[in-house]
Amino acid sequence: MLKIKPNLGILDIALYEAGSAPKPEEQNVIKLSSNENPYGPSRKSIDAITRHAAEVHLYPSTNHLELRQSISARFGLSDKNIICGVGSDEIISFLCQAFAGPGDEVIHTEHGFAMYKISTLAAGAKPVEVRENNRYTDVDAILEACSKRTKLIFIANPNNPTSTMIDAREVHRLADGIPGNCILVLDGAYAEYVPNFDGGASLIHKRENVFMTRTFSKMYGLGGLRVGWGYGSRHVIDILNRIRGPFNLSTLALAAANSALTDVDYVTRCRNENSRLREWLSNSLTNLGIESDKSYANFILARFKGSEDASACYKFMKNEGLLVRQVANYNLPNCLRITIGDEAACKRVYESIRNFLESVK
């Protein structure tokens, strides 16, 4: 029998494990496992989807010009330096496909987003995992791991699933120290949750080998439509556009994302509520003995005494209708990642963990 073999690295990929979701028959279940905006999309995005629903028989834009121009206007960037994709995941995949292959190495940190490794292996390259410093990106460790084979370095800032963030000086130091033939990719999926933060865009203006990815899935509440974008030098954008499918974003996705950018007040309200409830939940859990690092995102990483406690608490919360994220596959077996929901959800999380701790005394 003929055995068809895939390309090098494909069979080394562990299937991505998404956050748990409620079953259709389950009632009063709160999903806090995928870092989704608990308030949903902006009303402007919903209205845009409704307006464009009757146009889905027509092919969408191939160059995403209107959305790129809206991103440009909102963030003060050149639309010619922007590429749009099916979530930032697709942009990550494009980067690996275009710049890494057999014999090349791609660096990510020990608690980094799973798609970095998956996309690296899919391209036939070798993923290189480097240590973090107490769940913070360790610039020195990354620089030590660089070699002439290093083609890409991925860091999320703020990081997922740790929620931590390194400052601009450290990011600049990293960009200054990497090999000239290597691209530093700054994943800014959670950048909107940090006030007055550009995700690293200002660094890209000065360096051709730095690239930024962003998404509409988190703050903008459009995870179900899958819209992301990347910002980099025109040379890199030109290369990525050569492998991008011509109709990769749907009409509804483009319309919703474009309208989301116009609702600045909604983003501000969501950010403020997230900050308020994040601080409350973090402090409340700390008072119960459950520590977490200062979070710069829309979730906290709750640390338990050990992996058994974390697993038991996960099951306890699930039985109470609260779905959070186990992160043992991110080398954090003693932790649970908990999305910041609305006020009622946060109070349920606190009460559930308090009840769990009482039950195991």
Rosetta blueprint (number, residue, H / E / L):
1 M L
2 L L
3 K L
4 I L
5 K L
6 P L
7 N L
8 L L
9 G L
10 I H
11 L H
12 D H
13 I L
14 A L
15 L L
16 Y L
17 E L
18 A L
19 G L
20 S L
21 A L
22 P L
23 K L
24 P L
25 E L
26 E L
27 Q L
28 N L
29 V L
30 I E
31 K E
32 L L
33 S L
34 S L
35 N L
36 E L
37 N L
38 P L
39 Y L
40 G L
41 P L
42 S L
43 R H
44 K H
45 S H
46 I H
47 D H
48 A H
49 I H
50 T H
51 R H
52 H H
53 A H
54 A H
55 E H
56 V L
57 H L
58 L L
59 Y L
60 P L
61 S L
62 T L
63 N L
64 H L
65 L H
66 E H
67 L H
68 R H
69 Q H
70 S H
71 I H
72 S H
73 A H
74 R H
75 F H
76 G L
77 L L
78 S L
79 D H
80 K H
81 N H
82 I E
83 I E
84 C E
85 G E
86 V L
87 G H
88 S H
89 D H
90 E H
91 I H
92 I H
93 S H
94 F H
95 L H
96 C H
97 Q H
98 A H
99 F H
100 A L
101 G L
102 P L
103 G L
104 D L
105 E E
106 V E
107 I E
108 H E
109 T E
110 E L
111 H L
112 G L
113 F L
114 A H
115 M H
116 Y H
117 K H
118 I H
119 S H
120 T H
121 L H
122 A H
123 A L
124 G L
125 A L
126 K E
127 P E
128 V E
129 E E
130 V E
131 R L
132 E E
133 N E
134 N L
135 R L
136 Y E
137 T E
138 D L
139 V H
140 D H
141 A H
142 I H
143 L H
144 E H
145 A H
146 C L
147 S L
148 K L
149 R L
150 T E
151 K E
152 L E
153 I E
154 F E
155 I E
156 A E
157 N L
158 P L
159 N L
160 N L
161 P L
162 T L
163 S L
164 T L
165 M L
166 I L
167 D L
168 A H
169 R H
170 E H
171 V H
172 H H
173 R H
174 L H
175 A H
176 D H
177 G H
178 I L
179 P L
180 G L
181 N L
182 C L
183 I E
184 L E
185 V E
186 L E
187 D E
188 G L
189 A L
190 Y L
191 A H
192 E H
193 Y H
194 V L
195 P L
196 N L
197 F L
198 D L
199 G L
200 G L
201 A H
202 S H
203 L H
204 I H
205 H L
206 K L
207 R L
208 E L
209 N L
210 V E
211 F E
212 M E
213 T E
214 R E
215 T E
216 F L
217 S L
218 K L
219 M L
220 Y L
221 G L
222 L L
223 G L
224 G L
225 L L
226 R L
227 V L
228 G E
229 W E
230 G E
231 Y E
232 G L
233 S L
234 R H
235 H H
236 V H
237 I H
238 D H
239 I H
240 L H
241 N H
242 R L
243 I L
244 R L
245 G L
246 P L
247 F L
248 N L
249 L L
250 S L
251 T H
252 L H
253 A H
254 L H
255 A H
256 A H
257 A H
258 N H
259 S H
260 A H
261 L L
262 T L
263 D L
264 V H
265 D H
266 Y H
267 V H
268 T H
269 R H
270 C H
271 R H
272 N H
273 E H
274 N H
275 S H
276 R H
277 L H
278 R H
279 E H
280 W H
281 L H
282 S H
283 N H
284 S H
285 L H
286 T H
287 N H
288 L L
289 G L
290 I L
291 E E
292 S L
293 D L
294 K L
295 S L
296 Y L
297 A L
298 N L
299 F E
300 I E
301 L E
302 A E
303 R E
304 F L
305 K L
306 G L
307 S H
308 E H
309 D H
310 A H
311 S H
312 A H
313 C H
314 Y H
315 K H
316 F H
317 M H
318 K H
319 N H
320 E L
321 G L
322 L E
323 L E
324 V L
325 R E
326 Q E
327 V L
328 A H
329 N H
330 Y H
331 N L
332 L L
333 P L
334 N L
335 C E
336 L E
337 R E
338 I E
339 T E
340 I L
341 G L
342 D L
343 E H
344 A H
345 A H
346 C H
347 K H
348 R H
349 V H
350 Y H
351 E H
352 S H
353 I H
354 R H
355 N H
356 F H
357 L H
358 E H
359 S H
360 V L
361 K L
